[in-house]
Amino acid sequence: IPTAAATPNAAIVLRLSRGLATGACVALSISTSFVLANENIIALGPVPIVSIAMATADLLLHPVRLRIVEALLGDRALTTAQLRETLPDVPAASLYRHVARLVNADVLAIVAEQRVRGALERTYVLRHQAAMLSPDELQAMSPEQHRQAFMAFVAGLVGDFDRYLARNKPDPLRDGVSYRLAGMWLDNAELRELAIELMAVLQPRLAQGMRQGRRRWILGTVVLPGESAPEP
């Protein structure tokens, strides 16, 4: 993922998807980018909304583990059975193994346990501070690792959109689904100001909780540098 930190002339890509319960668009935004769902945000780079905790790229950038993390965005608490319903294409044994890895790394926390037909069923929540890569970890990633991470991010978006289209009679205009590309000329300070301005708009919505009539939305952003302005 080529970093957009302190880079002028950024092109910004926004993607708003409606009610996606699965997918992998999480924890892969960089610099002034962010991934959010209702009241929660995962941010990587110099404009964090919550303090950054350590997590290895290998742990978070696996496609299945990314989907597990995204499924729990929005302060959701899901049991193992609910995770299986959310990710029906993932074999149960594989899902359990990846959940265990995230629990062992303190990315997921167990908040409840109960016996269901003799088996112990656990309920998991996401520890948002642990589901991040630190600036040092991002800096240590090679160009190939960034490329692989970005491919996983894009693949998640494609998967989300495919699942949306597979629903009964999808209508992007009716459903509020959009994908857009914009270009703007910014210097470094203006790029930072833009990130702050966006967060000022988004934070009140991020603070909203679940209630009747609301559905979970996923907003993903990518910030990439374009060409520099020609010298006069």
CYANA upper distance limits for C-alpha pairs under 8 A (distance plus 0.5 A):
  1 ILE  CA     30 ILE  CA      8.27
  1 ILE  CA    143 PRO  CA      7.66
  1 ILE  CA    145 GLN  CA      8.43
  1 ILE  CA    146 HIS  CA      4.65
  1 ILE  CA    147 ARG  CA      5.75
  1 ILE  CA    148 GLN  CA      8.48
  1 ILE  CA    149 ALA  CA      7.25
  1 ILE  CA    150 PHE  CA      5.87
  2 PRO  CA    143 PRO  CA      8.12
  2 PRO  CA    146 HIS  CA      7.50
  2 PRO  CA    147 ARG  CA      8.50
  2 PRO  CA    224 LEU  CA      7.77
  3 THR  CA     30 ILE  CA      7.06
  3 THR  CA     31 SER  CA      6.82
  3 THR  CA    224 LEU  CA      7.75
  4 ALA  CA     10 ALA  CA      7.77
  4 ALA  CA     30 ILE  CA      7.77
  4 ALA  CA     31 SER  CA      6.12
  4 ALA  CA     32 THR  CA      7.94
  4 ALA  CA    223 VAL  CA      6.65
  4 ALA  CA    224 LEU  CA      5.95
  4 ALA  CA    225 PRO  CA      6.28
  5 ALA  CA     31 SER  CA      5.44
  5 ALA  CA     32 THR  CA      7.47
  5 ALA  CA     45 GLY  CA      8.19
  5 ALA  CA     46 PRO  CA      8.16
  6 ALA  CA    188 ASN  CA      5.52
  6 ALA  CA    189 ALA  CA      8.41
  6 ALA  CA    191 LEU  CA      8.13
  7 THR  CA    187 ASP  CA      7.62
  7 THR  CA    188 ASN  CA      6.16
  7 THR  CA    191 LEU  CA      8.28
  7 THR  CA    225 PRO  CA      6.71
  8 PRO  CA    185 TRP  CA      7.47
  8 PRO  CA    186 LEU  CA      5.55
  8 PRO  CA    187 ASP  CA      4.88
  8 PRO  CA    188 ASN  CA      5.73
  8 PRO  CA    191 LEU  CA      7.43
  8 PRO  CA    225 PRO  CA      7.05
  8 PRO  CA    226 GLY  CA      8.25
  8 PRO  CA    228 SER  CA      7.65
  9 ASN  CA    183 GLY  CA      8.27
  9 ASN  CA    184 MET  CA      6.65
  9 ASN  CA    185 TRP  CA      4.99
  9 ASN  CA    186 LEU  CA      5.41
  9 ASN  CA    187 ASP  CA      7.15
  9 ASN  CA    225 PRO  CA      6.15
  9 ASN  CA    226 GLY  CA      5.80
  9 ASN  CA    227 GLU  CA      6.96
  9 ASN  CA    228 SER  CA      6.77
  9 ASN  CA    229 ALA  CA      8.34
 10 ALA  CA    183 GLY  CA      7.32
 10 ALA  CA    184 MET  CA      6.89
 10 ALA  CA    185 TRP  CA      7.32
 10 ALA  CA    186 LEU  CA      7.23
 10 ALA  CA    191 LEU  CA      8.16
 10 ALA  CA    223 VAL  CA      6.72
 10 ALA  CA    224 LEU  CA      5.74
 10 ALA  CA    225 PRO  CA      4.60
 10 ALA  CA    226 GLY  CA      5.97
 11 ALA  CA    181 LEU  CA      8.00
 11 ALA  CA    182 ALA  CA      6.49
 11 ALA  CA    183 GLY  CA      5.05
 11 ALA  CA    184 MET  CA      6.76
 11 ALA  CA    223 VAL  CA      6.37
 11 ALA  CA    224 LEU  CA      5.70
 11 ALA  CA    225 PRO  CA      6.42
 11 ALA  CA    226 GLY  CA      6.66
 12 ILE  CA    181 LEU  CA      6.83
 12 ILE  CA    182 ALA  CA      6.15
 12 ILE  CA    183 GLY  CA      6.94
 12 ILE  CA    221 THR  CA      7.67
 12 ILE  CA    222 VAL  CA      6.38
 12 ILE  CA    223 VAL  CA      5.18
 12 ILE  CA    224 LEU  CA      6.94
 13 VAL  CA    179 TYR  CA      8.22
 13 VAL  CA    180 ARG  CA      6.56
 13 VAL  CA    181 LEU  CA      5.33
 13 VAL  CA    182 ALA  CA      7.01
 13 VAL  CA    221 THR  CA      6.14
 13 VAL  CA    222 VAL  CA      5.63
 13 VAL  CA    223 VAL  CA      6.98
 14 LEU  CA    179 TYR  CA      6.63
 14 LEU  CA    180 ARG  CA      6.23
 14 LEU  CA    181 LEU  CA      7.27
 14 LEU  CA    219 LEU  CA      7.81
 14 LEU  CA    220 GLY  CA      6.58
 14 LEU  CA    221 THR  CA      5.29
 14 LEU  CA    222 VAL  CA      7.29
 15 ARG  CA    178 SER  CA      6.63
 15 ARG  CA    179 TYR  CA      5.17
 15 ARG  CA    180 ARG  CA      7.18
 15 ARG  CA    219 LEU  CA      6.28
 15 ARG  CA    220 GLY  CA      5.78
 15 ARG  CA    221 THR  CA      6.91
 16 LEU  CA    176 GLY  CA      8.35
 16 LEU  CA    177 VAL  CA      6.33
 16 LEU  CA    178 SER  CA      6.06
 16 LEU  CA    179 TYR  CA      7.06
 16 LEU  CA    217 TRP  CA      7.85
 16 LEU  CA    218 ILE  CA      6.63
 16 LEU  CA    219 LEU  CA      5.24
 16 LEU  CA    220 GLY  CA      7.19
 17 SER  CA    160 ASP  CA      8.44
 17 SER  CA    161 PHE  CA      8.26
 17 SER  CA    176 GLY  CA      8.12
 17 SER  CA    177 VAL  CA      5.70
 17 SER  CA    178 SER  CA      7.41
 17 SER  CA    217 TRP  CA      6.64
 17 SER  CA    218 ILE  CA      6.06
 17 SER  CA    219 LEU  CA      7.08
 18 ARG  CA    175 ASP  CA      7.24
 18 ARG  CA    176 GLY  CA      7.32
 18 ARG  CA    177 VAL  CA      6.53
 18 ARG  CA    215 ARG  CA      8.38
 18 ARG  CA    216 ARG  CA      7.71
 18 ARG  CA    217 TRP  CA      5.69
 18 ARG  CA    218 ILE  CA      7.37
 19 GLY  CA    215 ARG  CA      6.39
 19 GLY  CA    216 ARG  CA      5.64
 19 GLY  CA    217 TRP  CA      5.77
 19 GLY  CA    218 ILE  CA      7.94
 20 LEU  CA    160 ASP  CA      7.16
 20 LEU  CA    164 TYR  CA      7.81
 20 LEU  CA    216 ARG  CA      7.75
 20 LEU  CA    217 TRP  CA      7.35
 20 LEU  CA    218 ILE  CA      7.53
 21 ALA  CA     71 ALA  CA      6.46
 21 ALA  CA     86 THR  CA      6.80
 22 THR  CA     67 ARG  CA      6.67
 22 THR  CA     70 GLU  CA      7.50
 22 THR  CA     71 ALA  CA      6.39
 22 THR  CA     86 THR  CA      6.67
 22 THR  CA     87 LEU  CA      7.00
 22 THR  CA    160 ASP  CA      7.15
 23 GLY  CA     66 LEU  CA      8.23
 23 GLY  CA     67 ARG  CA      5.64
 23 GLY  CA     70 GLU  CA      7.33
 23 GLY  CA     71 ALA  CA      8.21
 23 GLY  CA    156 GLY  CA      5.67
 23 GLY  CA    157 LEU  CA      7.41
 23 GLY  CA    159 GLY  CA      6.52
 23 GLY  CA    160 ASP  CA      5.55
 24 ALA  CA     63 PRO  CA      6.98
 24 ALA  CA     64 VAL  CA      8.23
 24 ALA  CA     66 LEU  CA      5.51
 24 ALA  CA     67 ARG  CA      4.99
 24 ALA  CA     70 GLU  CA      6.75
 24 ALA  CA    152 ALA  CA      8.01
 24 ALA  CA    153 PHE  CA      6.93
 24 ALA  CA    155 ALA  CA      8.02
 24 ALA  CA    156 GLY  CA      4.61
 24 ALA  CA    157 LEU  CA      7.36
 24 ALA  CA    159 GLY  CA      8.31
 24 ALA  CA    160 ASP  CA      8.16
 25 CYS  CA     35 VAL  CA      7.76
 25 CYS  CA     66 LEU  CA      7.87
 25 CYS  CA     67 ARG  CA      8.15
 25 CYS  CA     70 GLU  CA      7.41
 25 CYS  CA    153 PHE  CA      6.03
 25 CYS  CA    154 VAL  CA      8.10
 25 CYS  CA    156 GLY  CA      5.70
 25 CYS  CA    157 LEU  CA      6.43
 25 CYS  CA    220 GLY  CA      7.23
 26 VAL  CA     35 VAL  CA      6.35
 26 VAL  CA     36 LEU  CA      8.47
 26 VAL  CA     42 ILE  CA      7.84
 26 VAL  CA     66 LEU  CA      6.79
 26 VAL  CA     67 ARG  CA      8.27
 26 VAL  CA     69 VAL  CA      7.69
 26 VAL  CA     70 GLU  CA      6.26
 26 VAL  CA    153 PHE  CA      7.83
 26 VAL  CA    220 GLY  CA      8.37
 27 ALA  CA     34 PHE  CA      8.31
 27 ALA  CA     35 VAL  CA      7.11
 27 ALA  CA     42 ILE  CA      6.28
 27 ALA  CA     43 ALA  CA      7.32
 27 ALA  CA     44 LEU  CA      7.73
 27 ALA  CA     60 LEU  CA      8.08
 27 ALA  CA     66 LEU  CA      8.16
 27 ALA  CA    131 ALA  CA      7.54
 27 ALA  CA    132 MET  CA      6.80
 27 ALA  CA    133 LEU  CA      8.38
 28 LEU  CA     35 VAL  CA      8.28
 28 LEU  CA     44 LEU  CA      7.88
 28 LEU  CA     61 LEU  CA      8.27
 28 LEU  CA    149 ALA  CA      7.46
 28 LEU  CA    150 PHE  CA      7.58
 28 LEU  CA    153 PHE  CA      6.70
 29 SER  CA     33 SER  CA      5.48
 29 SER  CA     34 PHE  CA      5.65
 29 SER  CA     35 VAL  CA      6.92
 29 SER  CA     43 ALA  CA      7.08
 29 SER  CA     44 LEU  CA      6.46
 29 SER  CA    220 GLY  CA      8.33
 29 SER  CA    221 THR  CA      7.33
 29 SER  CA    222 VAL  CA      6.90
 30 ILE  CA     34 PHE  CA      7.53
 30 ILE  CA     43 ALA  CA      7.79
 30 ILE  CA     44 LEU  CA      5.52
 30 ILE  CA     45 GLY  CA      6.06
 30 ILE  CA    222 VAL  CA      7.95
 30 ILE  CA    223 VAL  CA      8.04
 31 SER  CA     44 LEU  CA      6.61
 31 SER  CA     45 GLY  CA      4.69
 31 SER  CA     46 PRO  CA      6.47
 31 SER  CA     47 VAL  CA      7.75
 31 SER  CA    223 VAL  CA      8.10
 32 THR  CA     43 ALA  CA      8.47
 32 THR  CA     44 LEU  CA      8.07
 32 THR  CA     45 GLY  CA      6.83
 32 THR  CA     46 PRO  CA      7.26
 32 THR  CA     47 VAL  CA      6.46
 32 THR  CA    192 ARG  CA      7.79
 32 THR  CA    195 ALA  CA      6.33
 32 THR  CA    223 VAL  CA      7.51
 33 SER  CA     43 ALA  CA      7.34
 33 SER  CA     44 LEU  CA      7.67
 33 SER  CA     45 GLY  CA      8.30
 33 SER  CA    195 ALA  CA      8.35
 33 SER  CA    221 THR  CA      6.05
 33 SER  CA    222 VAL  CA      6.22
 33 SER  CA    223 VAL  CA      6.50
 34 PHE  CA     41 ILE  CA      7.43
 34 PHE  CA     42 ILE  CA      6.66
 34 PHE  CA     43 ALA  CA      5.33
 34 PHE  CA     44 LEU  CA      7.46
 34 PHE  CA    220 GLY  CA      7.05
 34 PHE  CA    221 THR  CA      6.40
 34 PHE  CA    222 VAL  CA      8.31
 35 VAL  CA     41 ILE  CA      6.42
 35 VAL  CA     42 ILE  CA      6.07
 35 VAL  CA     43 ALA  CA      7.12
 35 VAL  CA    218 ILE  CA      7.86
 35 VAL  CA    219 LEU  CA      6.43
 35 VAL  CA    220 GLY  CA      5.30
 35 VAL  CA    221 THR  CA      7.01
 36 LEU  CA     40 ASN  CA      6.24
 36 LEU  CA     41 ILE  CA      4.90
 36 LEU  CA     42 ILE  CA      6.86
 36 LEU  CA     73 LEU  CA      8.27
 36 LEU  CA    206 LEU  CA      8.20
 36 LEU  CA    218 ILE  CA      6.38
 36 LEU  CA    219 LEU  CA      6.00
 36 LEU  CA    220 GLY  CA      7.30
 37 ALA  CA     41 ILE  CA      7.13
 37 ALA  CA     73 LEU  CA      6.40
 37 ALA  CA     74 GLY  CA      5.73
 37 ALA  CA    206 LEU  CA      7.74
 37 ALA  CA    216 ARG  CA      6.96
 37 ALA  CA    217 TRP  CA      6.02
 37 ALA  CA    218 ILE  CA      5.30
 37 ALA  CA    219 LEU  CA      7.09
 38 ASN  CA     74 GLY  CA      5.94
 38 ASN  CA    205 ARG  CA      6.90
 38 ASN  CA    206 LEU  CA      5.33
 38 ASN  CA    207 ALA  CA      7.73
 38 ASN  CA    208 GLN  CA      6.95
 38 ASN  CA    209 GLY  CA      7.65
 38 ASN  CA    216 ARG  CA      6.65
 38 ASN  CA    217 TRP  CA      6.75
 38 ASN  CA    218 ILE  CA      8.00
 39 GLU  CA     74 GLY  CA      6.25
 39 GLU  CA     75 ASP  CA      8.01
 39 GLU  CA    203 GLN  CA      8.29
 39 GLU  CA    205 ARG  CA      6.92
 39 GLU  CA    206 LEU  CA      3.74
 39 GLU  CA    207 ALA  CA      4.95
 39 GLU  CA    208 GLN  CA      5.91
 39 GLU  CA    209 GLY  CA      6.83
 40 ASN  CA     73 LEU  CA      7.17
 40 ASN  CA     74 GLY  CA      6.06
 40 ASN  CA     75 ASP  CA      7.60
 40 ASN  CA    206 LEU  CA      6.18
 40 ASN  CA    207 ALA  CA      7.97
 41 ILE  CA     49 ILE  CA      7.65
 41 ILE  CA    128 HIS  CA      8.34
 41 ILE  CA    206 LEU  CA      8.02
 42 ILE  CA     49 ILE  CA      8.28
 42 ILE  CA     50 VAL  CA      8.49
 42 ILE  CA    128 HIS  CA      7.31
 42 ILE  CA    131 ALA  CA      7.88
 42 ILE  CA    132 MET  CA      7.28
 43 ALA  CA     47 VAL  CA      7.81
 43 ALA  CA     48 PRO  CA      5.89
 43 ALA  CA     49 ILE  CA      7.26
 43 ALA  CA     50 VAL  CA      8.39
 43 ALA  CA    132 MET  CA      7.63
 44 LEU  CA     48 PRO  CA      7.02
 44 LEU  CA    132 MET  CA      7.17
 44 LEU  CA    133 LEU  CA      6.89
 44 LEU  CA    134 SER  CA      7.59
 44 LEU  CA    135 PRO  CA      7.80
 45 GLY  CA    134 SER  CA      8.14
 45 GLY  CA    135 PRO  CA      6.49
 46 PRO  CA    135 PRO  CA      8.26
 47 VAL  CA    195 ALA  CA      8.01
 47 VAL  CA    196 ILE  CA      8.40
 48 PRO  CA     52 ILE  CA      7.72
 50 VAL  CA    129 GLN  CA      7.18
 51 SER  CA    129 GLN  CA      6.86
 52 ILE  CA    129 GLN  CA      6.28
 52 ILE  CA    130 ALA  CA      7.89
 52 ILE  CA    132 MET  CA      6.94
 52 ILE  CA    133 LEU  CA      7.83
 52 ILE  CA    134 SER  CA      6.51
 53 ALA  CA    129 GLN  CA      5.80
 53 ALA  CA    130 ALA  CA      5.51
 53 ALA  CA    131 ALA  CA      7.97
 53 ALA  CA    132 MET  CA      6.70
 53 ALA  CA    133 LEU  CA      7.58
 53 ALA  CA    134 SER  CA      6.94
 54 MET  CA    130 ALA  CA      6.68
 54 MET  CA    131 ALA  CA      8.46
 54 MET  CA    132 MET  CA      7.05
 54 MET  CA    133 LEU  CA      6.42
 54 MET  CA    134 SER  CA      6.20
 55 ALA  CA     59 LEU  CA      7.51
 55 ALA  CA     60 LEU  CA      7.68
 55 ALA  CA    105 ALA  CA      8.20
 55 ALA  CA    130 ALA  CA      6.72
 55 ALA  CA    131 ALA  CA      7.04
 55 ALA  CA    132 MET  CA      6.45
 55 ALA  CA    133 LEU  CA      5.94
 55 ALA  CA    134 SER  CA      7.81
 56 THR  CA     60 LEU  CA      7.05
 56 THR  CA    133 LEU  CA      7.15
 56 THR  CA    137 GLU  CA      7.72
 57 ALA  CA     61 LEU  CA      6.12
 57 ALA  CA    133 LEU  CA      7.25
 57 ALA  CA    137 GLU  CA      7.89
 58 ASP  CA     62 HIS  CA      7.11
 59 LEU  CA     65 ARG  CA      8.06
 59 LEU  CA    101 ARG  CA      8.48
 59 LEU  CA    102 LEU  CA      8.16
 60 LEU  CA     65 ARG  CA      6.79
 60 LEU  CA     66 LEU  CA      6.65
 60 LEU  CA    131 ALA  CA      7.71
 60 LEU  CA    132 MET  CA      8.42
 61 LEU  CA     65 ARG  CA      7.64
 61 LEU  CA     66 LEU  CA      6.70
 61 LEU  CA    149 ALA  CA      6.76
 61 LEU  CA    152 ALA  CA      7.73
 62 HIS  CA     66 LEU  CA      6.50
 62 HIS  CA    152 ALA  CA      8.37
 63 PRO  CA     67 ARG  CA      6.86
 63 PRO  CA    152 ALA  CA      6.98
 63 PRO  CA    156 GLY  CA      8.31
 64 VAL  CA     68 ILE  CA      6.83
 64 VAL  CA     90 VAL  CA      8.21
 64 VAL  CA     95 LEU  CA      8.13
 64 VAL  CA     98 HIS  CA      7.80
 65 ARG  CA     69 VAL  CA      6.70
 65 ARG  CA     98 HIS  CA      6.58
 65 ARG  CA     99 VAL  CA      7.93
 65 ARG  CA    102 LEU  CA      8.10
 66 LEU  CA     70 GLU  CA      6.67
 67 ARG  CA     71 ALA  CA      6.52
 67 ARG  CA     87 LEU  CA      8.31
 68 ILE  CA     72 LEU  CA      7.15
 68 ILE  CA     83 LEU  CA      7.92
 68 ILE  CA     87 LEU  CA      8.48
 68 ILE  CA     99 VAL  CA      8.05
 69 VAL  CA     73 LEU  CA      7.15
 69 VAL  CA    126 LEU  CA      7.31
 69 VAL  CA    131 ALA  CA      8.33
 71 ALA  CA     76 ARG  CA      8.27
 71 ALA  CA     83 LEU  CA      8.06
 71 ALA  CA     86 THR  CA      7.72
 72 LEU  CA     76 ARG  CA      5.46
 72 LEU  CA     77 ALA  CA      7.12
 72 LEU  CA     78 LEU  CA      7.60
 72 LEU  CA    125 VAL  CA      6.83
 72 LEU  CA    126 LEU  CA      6.38
 73 LEU  CA    126 LEU  CA      7.55
 74 GLY  CA    209 GLY  CA      8.44
 74 GLY  CA    216 ARG  CA      7.60
 75 ASP  CA    125 VAL  CA      7.52
 75 ASP  CA    126 LEU  CA      7.75
 76 ARG  CA    125 VAL  CA      6.84
 76 ARG  CA    126 LEU  CA      8.31
 77 ALA  CA    123 THR  CA      6.74
 77 ALA  CA    124 TYR  CA      5.95
 77 ALA  CA    125 VAL  CA      5.35
 77 ALA  CA    126 LEU  CA      8.44
 78 LEU  CA     82 GLN  CA      6.14
 78 LEU  CA     83 LEU  CA      6.79
 78 LEU  CA    123 THR  CA      5.80
 78 LEU  CA    124 TYR  CA      5.91
 78 LEU  CA    125 VAL  CA      7.31
 79 THR  CA     83 LEU  CA      6.76
 79 THR  CA    121 GLU  CA      7.26
 79 THR  CA    122 ARG  CA      6.07
 79 THR  CA    123 THR  CA      4.59
 79 THR  CA    124 TYR  CA      6.58
 80 THR  CA     84 ARG  CA      6.79
 80 THR  CA     96 TYR  CA      8.35
 80 THR  CA    121 GLU  CA      7.17
 80 THR  CA    122 ARG  CA      6.83
 80 THR  CA    123 THR  CA      7.18
 80 THR  CA    124 TYR  CA      8.27
 81 ALA  CA     85 GLU  CA      6.90
 81 ALA  CA    121 GLU  CA      8.47
 82 GLN  CA     86 THR  CA      6.68
 83 LEU  CA     87 LEU  CA      6.57
 84 ARG  CA     88 PRO  CA      5.97
 84 ARG  CA     90 VAL  CA      8.04
 84 ARG  CA     92 ALA  CA      7.44
 84 ARG  CA     95 LEU  CA      8.00
 90 VAL  CA     94 SER  CA      7.19
 90 VAL  CA     95 LEU  CA      6.68
 91 PRO  CA     95 LEU  CA      6.66
 92 ALA  CA     96 TYR  CA      6.64
 93 ALA  CA     97 ARG  CA      6.72
 94 SER  CA     98 HIS  CA      6.79
 95 LEU  CA     99 VAL  CA      6.61
 96 TYR  CA    100 ALA  CA      6.60
 97 ARG  CA    101 ARG  CA      6.90
 98 HIS  CA    102 LEU  CA      6.83
 99 VAL  CA    103 VAL  CA      6.66
 99 VAL  CA    108 LEU  CA      8.24
100 ALA  CA    104 ASN  CA      6.55
101 ARG  CA    105 ALA  CA      6.69
102 LEU  CA    106 ASP  CA      6.72
102 LEU  CA    107 VAL  CA      5.62
102 LEU  CA    108 LEU  CA      6.05
103 VAL  CA    107 VAL  CA      6.31
103 VAL  CA    108 LEU  CA      5.17
103 VAL  CA    109 ALA  CA      6.60
103 VAL  CA    110 ILE  CA      8.22
106 ASP  CA    127 ARG  CA      7.65
106 ASP  CA    130 ALA  CA      7.14
107 VAL  CA    126 LEU  CA      6.70
107 VAL  CA    127 ARG  CA      5.74
107 VAL  CA    128 HIS  CA      7.82
107 VAL  CA    130 ALA  CA      5.56
107 VAL  CA    131 ALA  CA      6.03
108 LEU  CA    124 TYR  CA      6.72
108 LEU  CA    125 VAL  CA      6.18
108 LEU  CA    126 LEU  CA      5.24
108 LEU  CA    127 ARG  CA      6.07
109 ALA  CA    124 TYR  CA      6.01
109 ALA  CA    125 VAL  CA      5.90
109 ALA  CA    126 LEU  CA      6.83
109 ALA  CA    127 ARG  CA      6.99
110 ILE  CA    122 ARG  CA      6.96
110 ILE  CA    123 THR  CA      6.18
110 ILE  CA    124 TYR  CA      5.18
110 ILE  CA    125 VAL  CA      7.12
111 VAL  CA    122 ARG  CA      8.05
111 VAL  CA    123 THR  CA      6.23
111 VAL  CA    124 TYR  CA      6.43
111 VAL  CA    125 VAL  CA      7.44
112 ALA  CA    122 ARG  CA      6.20
112 ALA  CA    123 THR  CA      5.57
112 ALA  CA    124 TYR  CA      7.98
113 GLU  CA    120 LEU  CA      7.06
113 GLU  CA    121 GLU  CA      6.08
113 GLU  CA    122 ARG  CA      4.96
113 GLU  CA    123 THR  CA      6.83
114 GLN  CA    120 LEU  CA      6.14
114 GLN  CA    121 GLU  CA      5.83
114 GLN  CA    122 ARG  CA      7.13
115 ARG  CA    119 ALA  CA      5.87
115 ARG  CA    120 LEU  CA      5.12
115 ARG  CA    121 GLU  CA      6.49
116 VAL  CA    120 LEU  CA      6.75
116 VAL  CA    121 GLU  CA      6.85
126 LEU  CA    131 ALA  CA      8.18
127 ARG  CA    131 ALA  CA      6.99
128 HIS  CA    132 MET  CA      7.82
133 LEU  CA    137 GLU  CA      6.48
133 LEU  CA    138 LEU  CA      7.02
134 SER  CA    138 LEU  CA      6.82
135 PRO  CA    139 GLN  CA      6.54
136 ASP  CA    140 ALA  CA      6.65
137 GLU  CA    141 MET  CA      6.97
141 MET  CA    145 GLN  CA      6.26
141 MET  CA    146 HIS  CA      6.91
142 SER  CA    146 HIS  CA      6.79
143 PRO  CA    147 ARG  CA      6.59
144 GLU  CA    148 GLN  CA      6.65
145 GLN  CA    149 ALA  CA      6.55
146 HIS  CA    150 PHE  CA      6.57
147 ARG  CA    151 MET  CA      6.64
148 GLN  CA    152 ALA  CA      6.75
149 ALA  CA    153 PHE  CA      6.79
150 PHE  CA    154 VAL  CA      6.63
151 MET  CA    155 ALA  CA      6.42
152 ALA  CA    156 GLY  CA      6.65
153 PHE  CA    157 LEU  CA      7.07
154 VAL  CA    158 VAL  CA      6.80
155 ALA  CA    159 GLY  CA      6.58
156 GLY  CA    160 ASP  CA      6.59
157 LEU  CA    161 PHE  CA      6.69
158 VAL  CA    162 ASP  CA      6.59
159 GLY  CA    163 ARG  CA      6.69
160 ASP  CA    164 TYR  CA      6.76
161 PHE  CA    165 LEU  CA      6.69
162 ASP  CA    166 ALA  CA      6.66
163 ARG  CA    167 ARG  CA      7.20
164 TYR  CA    170 PRO  CA      7.47
165 LEU  CA    169 LYS  CA      8.40
165 LEU  CA    170 PRO  CA      6.25
166 ALA  CA    170 PRO  CA      8.15
170 PRO  CA    175 ASP  CA      8.06
171 ASP  CA    175 ASP  CA      6.30
172 PRO  CA    176 GLY  CA      6.15
172 PRO  CA    177 VAL  CA      5.20
172 PRO  CA    178 SER  CA      7.33
173 LEU  CA    177 VAL  CA      7.09
186 LEU  CA    190 GLU  CA      5.94
186 LEU  CA    191 LEU  CA      6.32
187 ASP  CA    191 LEU  CA      6.71
188 ASN  CA    192 ARG  CA      6.97
189 ALA  CA    193 GLU  CA      6.69
190 GLU  CA    194 LEU  CA      6.55
191 LEU  CA    195 ALA  CA      6.97
192 ARG  CA    196 ILE  CA      6.91
193 GLU  CA    197 GLU  CA      6.58
194 LEU  CA    198 LEU  CA      6.60
195 ALA  CA    199 MET  CA      6.78
196 ILE  CA    200 ALA  CA      6.73
197 GLU  CA    201 VAL  CA      7.01
198 LEU  CA    202 LEU  CA      6.66
199 MET  CA    203 GLN  CA      6.10
200 ALA  CA    204 PRO  CA      8.16
201 VAL  CA    205 ARG  CA      8.36
202 LEU  CA    206 LEU  CA      6.66
203 GLN  CA    207 ALA  CA      6.74
204 PRO  CA    208 GLN  CA      7.37
210 MET  CA    214 ARG  CA      7.02
210 MET  CA    215 ARG  CA      8.14
